[in-house]
């Protein structure tokens, strides 16, 4: 949708190794590419699951140095 409006877009799949958290991998990719916006899906899980395992969406909102556009 963004590309159709003349905005340069790069879609990339991120598959970090098991030793790297998803939020750390996203932060690294954003810095390496010099991004000025991160667009990502936002999905929630059961409250107890997020408390025990953490939630990527919540972590990304607190860590990203650039604006994040969430889509559900």
C-alpha positions, -999 to 999 in steps of 0.1 A, spaced: 0 0 0 28 25 9 47 17 -23 17 25 -44 18 60 -30 54 66 -39 70 57 -5 101 36 -7 94 3 11 115 -27 19 98 -59 31 121 -82 49 116 -115 68 136 -115 101 148 -149 114 172 -143 143 193 -172 157 179 -187 190 205 -167 210 191 -133 198 157 -119 209 133 -108 182 132 -72 195 171 -71 196 172 -83 160 146 -57 149 165 -29 167 197 -40 150 181 -41 115 165 -7 120 199 8 129 218 -10 102 194 1 74 190 36 87 152 32 88 130 61 97 98 41 103 91 5 113 58 -11 102 49 -43 119 20 -65 129 8 -64 165 -7 -95 180 -15 -102 216 -15 -135 234 -29 -146 267 -19 -123 296 -1 -151 315 18 -161 284 31 -126 279 41 -123 315 61 -155 314 75 -153 279 74 -116 272 58 -98 243 77 -86 213 51 -59 205 54 -44 240 92 -46 240 95 -30 205 73 0 216 98 6 245 130 1 225 126 15 190 144 48 183 121 54 153 83 57 150 65 23 149 33 18 129 14 -12 143 -12 -31 122 -34 -58 135 
